[in-house]
Amino acid sequence: MPTIVIDGKEFEVDSDNFLLKPETWNDETAKLIAKYDGTGDLTEKHWRVIRYIREYWKENDSAPMVRKVCQNSGFKLKEIYDLFPLGPAKGACKIAGLPKPDGCV
């Protein structure tokens, strides 16, 4: 099982570096993943998207579609990409500690 180490903390991940155990996620984990993937420091705007994605996943056991992320966060798609350069799935969902999304996010 692959792992990544960020600032001395080890995380079990899949081949695309998504957490294998989303239940181990917390705010500190998000900050470390954001640092690791190049997103950088998380602002309140980042957290608005992350918290929505996380809550949606808890309720639905899947990642939200991009359209829902935009509608519920109040950001346009371009703004989501500005916040998460790797995109909604590889960036936002990964930082939110979700498993790799099956479909389009």
KEZA-203215 format. One record per atom (N, C-alpha, C): chain; atom name; x, y, z. Coordinates in Angstrom, 1 decimal. Each point is the difference from the previous one (the first is absolute). Layout:
<sites>
+-------+------+--------+--------+--------+
: chain : atom :     xx :     yy :     zz :
+-------+------+--------+--------+--------+
:     A :   CA :      X :      Y :      Z :
...
+-------+------+--------+--------+--------+
</sites>
This chain:
<sites>
+-------+------+--------+--------+--------+
: chain : atom :     xx :     yy :     zz :
+-------+------+--------+--------+--------+
:     A :    N :    0.8 :   -1.2 :    0.0 :
:     A :   CA :   -0.8 :    1.2 :    0.0 :
:     A :    C :    0.9 :    1.2 :    0.0 :
:     A :    N :   -0.2 :    0.9 :   -1.0 :
:     A :   CA :    0.9 :    1.2 :   -0.1 :
:     A :    C :   -0.3 :    1.0 :    1.2 :
:     A :    N :    1.0 :    0.7 :    0.3 :
:     A :   CA :   -0.1 :    1.1 :    1.0 :
:     A :    C :    0.7 :    1.2 :   -0.5 :
:     A :    N :   -0.4 :    1.2 :    0.6 :
:     A :   CA :    0.7 :    1.2 :   -0.2 :
:     A :    C :    0.3 :    0.5 :    1.4 :
:     A :    N :    1.1 :    0.7 :    0.1 :
:     A :   CA :    0.4 :    0.7 :    1.2 :
:     A :    C :    0.1 :    1.5 :   -0.2 :
:     A :    N :   -0.7 :    0.7 :    0.8 :
:     A :   CA :    0.0 :    1.5 :   -0.1 :
:     A :    C :    0.3 :    0.5 :    1.4 :
:     A :    N :    1.1 :    0.8 :    0.1 :
:     A :   CA :    0.4 :    0.6 :    1.2 :
:     A :    C :    0.0 :   -1.1 :    1.1 :
:     A :    N :    0.5 :   -1.2 :   -0.3 :
:     A :   CA :    0.2 :   -1.0 :    1.0 :
:     A :    C :   -1.3 :   -0.8 :    0.3 :
:     A :    N :   -1.1 :    0.3 :   -0.6 :
:     A :   CA :   -1.2 :   -0.8 :    0.2 :
:     A :    C :   -0.2 :   -0.9 :   -1.2 :
:     A :    N :   -0.4 :   -1.2 :    0.3 :
:     A :   CA :   -0.1 :   -1.0 :   -1.1 :
:     A :    C :   -1.5 :   -0.3 :   -0.2 :
:     A :    N :   -0.3 :   -0.1 :   -1.3 :
:     A :   CA :   -1.4 :   -0.2 :   -0.4 :
:     A :    C :   -0.1 :   -1.2 :   -1.0 :
:     A :    N :   -0.9 :   -0.9 :    0.2 :
:     A :   CA :   -0.3 :   -1.1 :   -1.0 :
:     A :    C :   -0.8 :    0.6 :   -1.1 :
:     A :    N :    0.5 :   -0.2 :   -1.2 :
:     A :   CA :   -0.7 :    0.6 :   -1.2 :
:     A :    C :   -0.1 :   -1.0 :   -1.1 :
:     A :    N :   -0.8 :    0.3 :   -1.0 :
:     A :   CA :   -0.1 :   -0.9 :   -1.2 :
:     A :    C :    1.1 :    0.5 :   -1.0 :
:     A :    N :    0.0 :   -0.6 :   -1.2 :
:     A :   CA :    1.0 :    0.4 :   -1.0 :
:     A :    C :    0.0 :    1.4 :   -0.4 :
:     A :    N :   -1.2 :    0.7 :    0.2 :
:     A :   CA :   -0.1 :    1.4 :   -0.4 :
:     A :    C :    0.1 :    0.9 :    1.3 :
:     A :    N :    0.5 :   -0.5 :    1.1 :
:     A :   CA :    0.2 :    0.7 :    1.2 :
:     A :    C :   -1.3 :    0.5 :    0.7 :
:     A :    N :   -1.1 :   -0.7 :   -0.2 :
:     A :   CA :   -1.2 :    0.3 :    0.7 :
:     A :    C :    0.0 :   -0.8 :    1.3 :
:     A :    N :   -0.5 :    0.5 :    1.1 :
:     A :   CA :    0.0 :   -0.7 :    1.2 :
:     A :    C :   -0.8 :   -1.3 :   -0.1 :
:     A :    N :    0.6 :   -1.1 :    0.6 :
:     A :   CA :   -0.8 :   -1.2 :    0.0 :
:     A :    C :   -0.9 :   -0.1 :    1.2 :
:     A :    N :    0.2 :    0.8 :    1.0 :
:     A :   CA :   -0.9 :    0.0 :    1.2 :
:     A :    C :   -0.5 :    1.4 :    0.2 :
:     A :    N :   -1.1 :    0.4 :   -0.7 :
:     A :   CA :   -0.5 :    1.4 :    0.1 :
:     A :    C :   -0.4 :    0.3 :    1.4 :
:     A :    N :   -0.3 :   -1.0 :    0.9 :
:     A :   CA :   -0.4 :    0.3 :    1.4 :
:     A :    C :    1.2 :    0.6 :    0.8 :
:     A :    N :    1.2 :   -0.2 :   -0.5 :
:     A :   CA :    1.2 :    0.5 :    0.7 :
:     A :    C :    0.3 :    1.5 :   -0.3 :
:     A :    N :   -0.8 :    0.6 :   -0.9 :
:     A :   CA :    0.2 :    1.3 :   -0.5 :
:     A :    C :   -0.4 :    1.0 :    1.1 :
:     A :    N :    0.7 :    1.1 :    0.1 :
:     A :   CA :   -0.3 :    1.2 :    0.8 :
:     A :    C :    0.6 :    1.2 :   -0.6 :
:     A :    N :   -0.3 :    1.2 :    0.6 :
:     A :   CA :    0.5 :    1.2 :   -0.6 :
:     A :    C :    1.5 :    0.1 :   -0.2 :
:     A :    N :    0.7 :   -0.6 :    0.9 :
:     A :   CA :    1.5 :    0.0 :   -0.1 :
:     A :    C :    0.4 :   -0.9 :   -1.2 :
:     A :    N :   -0.7 :   -1.1 :   -0.2 :
:     A :   CA :    0.3 :   -0.9 :   -1.2 :
:     A :    C :   -0.2 :    0.8 :   -1.3 :
:     A :    N :   -1.1 :    0.8 :    0.0 :
:     A :   CA :   -0.3 :    0.8 :   -1.2 :
:     A :    C :    1.1 :    1.0 :   -0.3 :
:     A :    N :    0.5 :    0.7 :    1.1 :
:     A :   CA :    1.1 :    0.9 :   -0.2 :
:     A :    C :    1.2 :   -0.6 :   -0.5 :
:     A :    N :    0.3 :   -1.2 :    0.5 :
:     A :   CA :    1.2 :   -0.7 :   -0.5 :
:     A :    C :   -0.1 :   -0.5 :   -1.4 :
:     A :    N :   -1.2 :   -0.5 :   -0.4 :
:     A :   CA :   -0.2 :   -0.4 :   -1.4 :
:     A :    C :    0.1 :    1.2 :   -0.9 :
:     A :    N :   -0.6 :    1.1 :    0.4 :
:     A :   CA :    0.1 :    1.2 :   -0.8 :
:     A :    C :    1.4 :    0.5 :   -0.2 :
:     A :    N :    0.8 :   -0.2 :    1.0 :
:     A :   CA :    1.4 :    0.4 :   -0.1 :
:     A :    C :    0.7 :   -1.0 :   -0.9 :
:     A :    N :   -0.3 :   -1.3 :    0.1 :
:     A :   CA :    0.7 :   -1.0 :   -0.8 :
:     A :    C :   -0.3 :    0.1 :   -1.5 :
:     A :    N :   -1.3 :    0.3 :   -0.3 :
:     A :   CA :   -0.4 :    0.1 :   -1.4 :
:     A :    C :    0.2 :    1.3 :   -0.7 :
:     A :    N :    0.5 :    1.0 :    0.8 :
:     A :   CA :    0.3 :    1.3 :   -0.6 :
:     A :    C :   -1.1 :    1.0 :    0.1 :
:     A :    N :   -1.1 :   -0.3 :    0.6 :
:     A :   CA :   -1.1 :    0.9 :    0.2 :
:     A :    C :    0.5 :    1.2 :    0.9 :
:     A :    N :    0.7 :   -0.3 :    1.0 :
:     A :   CA :    0.5 :    1.0 :    0.9 :
:     A :    C :   -0.9 :    0.2 :    1.2 :
:     A :    N :    0.1 :    1.1 :    0.6 :
:     A :   CA :   -0.8 :    0.3 :    1.2 :
:     A :    C :   -1.5 :    0.1 :   -0.4 :
:     A :    N :   -0.8 :   -0.6 :    0.9 :
:     A :   CA :   -1.4 :    0.0 :   -0.2 :
:     A :    C :   -0.7 :    1.2 :    0.6 :
:     A :    N :   -0.8 :    0.7 :   -0.9 :
:     A :   CA :   -0.7 :    1.2 :    0.4 :
:     A :    C :   -1.4 :   -0.4 :    0.4 :
:     A :    N :   -0.8 :    1.0 :    0.5 :
:     A :   CA :   -1.4 :   -0.2 :    0.3 :
:     A :    C :   -0.7 :   -0.5 :   -1.3 :
:     A :    N :    0.3 :    0.5 :   -1.1 :
:     A :   CA :   -0.6 :   -0.5 :   -1.3 :
:     A :    C :    0.3 :   -1.4 :   -0.2 :
:     A :    N :    1.2 :   -0.5 :    0.2 :
:     A :   CA :    0.3 :   -1.4 :   -0.1 :
:     A :    C :   -0.9 :   -0.8 :    0.9 :
:     A :    N :    0.0 :    0.4 :    1.3 :
:     A :   CA :   -0.8 :   -0.7 :    1.0 :
:     A :    C :   -1.5 :   -0.1 :   -0.3 :
:     A :    N :   -0.5 :    1.0 :   -0.7 :
:     A :   CA :   -1.4 :    0.0 :   -0.3 :
:     A :    C :   -0.3 :   -1.2 :   -1.0 :
:     A :    N :    0.9 :   -0.1 :   -1.0 :
:     A :   CA :   -0.1 :   -1.1 :   -0.9 :
:     A :    C :    0.3 :   -1.4 :    0.7 :
:     A :    N :    1.0 :    0.0 :    0.7 :
:     A :   CA :    0.4 :   -1.3 :    0.7 :
:     A :    C :   -1.1 :   -0.5 :    0.9 :
:     A :    N :   -0.5 :    0.9 :    0.8 :
:     A :   CA :   -1.1 :   -0.4 :    1.0 :
:     A :    C :   -1.3 :   -0.4 :   -0.8 :
:     A :    N :   -0.3 :    0.6 :   -1.0 :
:     A :   CA :   -1.2 :   -0.4 :   -0.8 :
:     A :    C :    0.3 :   -1.4 :   -0.6 :
:     A :    N :    1.1 :   -0.2 :   -0.6 :
:     A :   CA :    0.3 :   -1.3 :   -0.6 :
:     A :    C :    0.0 :   -1.1 :    1.1 :
:     A :    N :    0.6 :    0.3 :    1.1 :
:     A :   CA :    0.1 :   -1.0 :    1.1 :
:     A :    C :   -1.4 :   -0.3 :    0.5 :
:     A :    N :   -0.9 :    1.0 :    0.3 :
:     A :   CA :   -1.3 :   -0.3 :    0.5 :
:     A :    C :   -0.8 :   -0.8 :   -1.1 :
:     A :    N :    0.1 :    0.4 :   -1.2 :
:     A :   CA :   -0.7 :   -0.7 :   -1.1 :
:     A :    C :    0.4 :   -1.5 :    0.0 :
:     A :    N :    1.3 :   -0.2 :    0.1 :
:     A :   CA :    0.5 :   -1.4 :    0.0 :
:     A :    C :   -0.6 :   -0.8 :    1.2 :
:     A :    N :    0.0 :    0.6 :    1.2 :
:     A :   CA :   -0.5 :   -0.7 :    1.2 :
:     A :    C :   -1.5 :   -0.4 :   -0.2 :
:     A :    N :   -0.7 :    0.9 :   -0.6 :
:     A :   CA :   -1.5 :   -0.3 :   -0.2 :
:     A :    C :   -0.3 :   -0.9 :   -1.2 :
:     A :    N :    0.9 :    0.0 :   -1.0 :
:     A :   CA :   -0.3 :   -0.7 :   -1.2 :
:     A :    C :    0.9 :   -1.1 :   -0.4 :
:     A :    N :    1.1 :   -0.1 :    0.8 :
:     A :   CA :    1.1 :   -1.0 :   -0.3 :
:     A :    C :    0.5 :    0.1 :   -1.4 :
:     A :    N :    0.0 :    1.2 :   -0.5 :
:     A :   CA :    0.6 :    0.3 :   -1.3 :
:     A :    C :    0.4 :    1.5 :   -0.1 :
:     A :    N :    0.9 :    0.3 :   -0.9 :
:     A :   CA :    0.3 :    1.4 :   -0.2 :
:     A :    C :   -1.1 :    0.7 :   -0.8 :
:     A :    N :   -0.2 :    1.3 :    0.3 :
:     A :   CA :   -1.0 :    0.7 :   -0.8 :
:     A :    C :    0.5 :    0.3 :   -1.4 :
:     A :    N :   -1.0 :    0.2 :   -0.9 :
:     A :   CA :    0.4 :    0.4 :   -1.3 :
:     A :    C :    0.4 :    1.5 :    0.0 :
:     A :    N :    0.8 :    0.4 :   -0.9 :
:     A :   CA :    0.6 :    1.3 :   -0.1 :
:     A :    C :   -1.1 :    1.1 :    0.1 :
:     A :    N :   -1.1 :   -0.3 :   -0.7 :
:     A :   CA :   -1.1 :    1.0 :    0.0 :
:     A :    C :   -0.5 :    0.3 :    1.4 :
:     A :    N :   -0.1 :   -1.1 :    0.8 :
:     A :   CA :   -0.5 :    0.2 :    1.4 :
:     A :    C :    1.1 :    0.7 :    0.8 :
:     A :    N :    1.2 :   -0.3 :   -0.2 :
:     A :   CA :    1.1 :    0.8 :    0.7 :
:     A :    C :   -0.1 :    1.4 :   -0.3 :
:     A :    N :   -0.2 :    0.4 :   -1.2 :
:     A :   CA :   -0.1 :    1.4 :   -0.4 :
:     A :    C :   -1.3 :    0.6 :    0.6 :
:     A :    N :   -1.1 :   -0.6 :   -0.1 :
:     A :   CA :   -1.2 :    0.5 :    0.5 :
:     A :    C :    0.0 :    0.2 :    1.5 :
:     A :    N :    0.6 :   -1.0 :    0.7 :
:     A :   CA :   -0.1 :    0.1 :    1.5 :
:     A :    C :    1.2 :    0.7 :    0.6 :
:     A :    N :    1.0 :    0.3 :   -0.7 :
:     A :   CA :    1.1 :    0.8 :    0.5 :
:     A :    C :   -0.1 :    1.4 :   -0.4 :
:     A :    N :   -0.7 :    0.3 :   -1.1 :
:     A :   CA :   -0.2 :    1.3 :   -0.5 :
:     A :    C :    1.1 :    0.4 :   -0.9 :
:     A :    N :    0.9 :   -0.9 :   -0.4 :
:     A :   CA :    1.1 :    0.3 :   -0.9 :
:     A :    C :   -0.3 :   -0.5 :   -1.4 :
:     A :    N :    0.5 :    0.7 :   -1.0 :
:     A :   CA :    0.0 :   -0.5 :   -1.4 :
:     A :    C :    1.1 :   -1.0 :   -0.1 :
:     A :    N :   -0.2 :   -0.8 :   -1.1 :
:     A :   CA :    1.0 :   -1.0 :   -0.3 :
:     A :    C :    1.4 :    0.5 :   -0.1 :
:     A :    N :    0.2 :    1.1 :   -0.6 :
:     A :   CA :    1.3 :    0.6 :   -0.1 :
:     A :    C :    0.6 :    0.3 :    1.3 :
:     A :    N :   -0.8 :    0.5 :    1.0 :
:     A :   CA :    0.4 :    0.3 :    1.3 :
:     A :    C :    0.4 :   -1.3 :    0.7 :
:     A :    N :   -0.7 :   -1.1 :   -0.2 :
:     A :   CA :    0.4 :   -1.2 :    0.6 :
:     A :    C :    1.4 :   -0.4 :   -0.4 :
:     A :    N :    0.2 :    0.1 :   -1.3 :
:     A :   CA :    1.3 :   -0.3 :   -0.6 :
:     A :    C :    1.1 :    0.9 :    0.5 :
:     A :    N :   -0.3 :    1.3 :    0.2 :
:     A :   CA :    0.9 :    0.9 :    0.6 :
:     A :    C :    0.4 :   -0.4 :    1.4 :
:     A :    N :   -1.0 :   -0.5 :    0.8 :
:     A :   CA :    0.3 :   -0.4 :    1.3 :
:     A :    C :    0.7 :   -1.3 :    0.1 :
:     A :    N :   -0.4 :   -0.9 :   -0.9 :
:     A :   CA :    0.6 :   -1.4 :    0.0 :
:     A :    C :    0.5 :   -0.2 :   -1.4 :
:     A :    N :    1.3 :    0.3 :   -0.3 :
:     A :   CA :    0.6 :   -0.1 :   -1.3 :
:     A :    C :   -0.1 :   -1.4 :   -0.6 :
:     A :    N :   -0.1 :   -1.0 :    0.8 :
:     A :   CA :   -0.1 :   -1.4 :   -0.5 :
:     A :    C :   -1.4 :   -0.4 :   -0.3 :
:     A :    N :   -1.0 :    1.0 :    0.3 :
:     A :   CA :   -1.4 :   -0.2 :   -0.4 :
:     A :    C :   -0.8 :   -0.5 :    1.2 :
:     A :    N :   -1.3 :   -0.1 :   -0.3 :
:     A :   CA :   -0.9 :   -0.4 :    1.1 :
:     A :    C :    0.2 :   -1.4 :    0.5 :
:     A :    N :    0.4 :   -1.0 :   -0.8 :
:     A :   CA :    0.2 :   -1.4 :    0.4 :
:     A :    C :    1.4 :   -0.2 :    0.6 :
:     A :    N :    1.0 :    0.3 :   -0.9 :
:     A :   CA :    1.4 :   -0.3 :    0.5 :
:     A :    C :    0.4 :    1.0 :    1.0 :
:     A :    N :   -0.6 :    1.2 :    0.1 :
:     A :   CA :    0.4 :    1.0 :    0.9 :
:     A :    C :   -0.9 :    0.0 :    1.2 :
:     A :    N :   -1.2 :    0.5 :   -0.2 :
:     A :   CA :   -0.9 :    0.2 :    1.1 :
:     A :    C :   -0.4 :   -1.3 :    0.7 :
:     A :    N :   -0.4 :   -1.0 :   -0.7 :
:     A :   CA :   -0.4 :   -1.2 :    0.6 :
:     A :    C :    1.1 :   -0.7 :    0.8 :
:     A :    N :    1.2 :    0.1 :   -0.6 :
:     A :   CA :    1.1 :   -0.6 :    0.7 :
:     A :    C :    0.3 :    0.7 :    1.3 :
:     A :    N :    0.0 :    1.3 :   -0.1 :
:     A :   CA :    0.3 :    0.8 :    1.2 :
:     A :    C :   -1.1 :   -0.3 :    1.1 :
:     A :    N :   -1.3 :   -0.2 :   -0.5 :
:     A :   CA :   -1.1 :   -0.2 :    0.9 :
:     A :    C :    0.1 :   -1.5 :    0.6 :
:     A :    N :    0.9 :   -0.8 :   -0.5 :
:     A :   CA :    0.2 :   -1.3 :    0.6 :
:     A :    C :   -0.9 :   -1.1 :   -0.5 :
:     A :    N :   -0.6 :    0.3 :   -1.2 :
:     A :   CA :   -0.9 :   -1.0 :   -0.6 :
:     A :    C :    0.8 :   -1.0 :   -0.7 :
:     A :    N :   -0.7 :   -1.2 :   -0.2 :
:     A :   CA :    0.7 :   -1.0 :   -0.9 :
:     A :    C :   -0.1 :    0.5 :   -1.4 :
:     A :    N :    0.8 :   -0.5 :   -0.9 :
:     A :   CA :    0.0 :    0.4 :   -1.3 :
:     A :    C :   -1.4 :   -0.1 :   -0.6 :
:     A :    N :   -0.5 :    1.1 :   -0.6 :
:     A :   CA :   -1.4 :    0.0 :   -0.5 :
:     A :    C :   -0.1 :   -0.9 :   -1.2 :
:     A :    N :   -1.1 :   -0.8 :   -0.1 :
:     A :   CA :   -0.2 :   -0.9 :   -1.1 :
:     A :    C :   -0.2 :    0.7 :   -1.3 :
:     A :    N :   -0.8 :    1.1 :    0.0 :
:     A :   CA :   -0.4 :    0.7 :   -1.2 :
:     A :    C :    0.5 :    1.4 :    0.0 :
:     A :    N :   -0.6 :    0.8 :   -0.8 :
:     A :   CA :    0.3 :    1.4 :   -0.1 :
:     A :    C :   -0.4 :    0.7 :    1.3 :
:     A :    N :    0.9 :    0.9 :    0.4 :
:     A :   CA :   -0.3 :    0.8 :    1.2 :
:     A :    C :    0.2 :    1.4 :   -0.3 :
+-------+------+--------+--------+--------+
</sites>
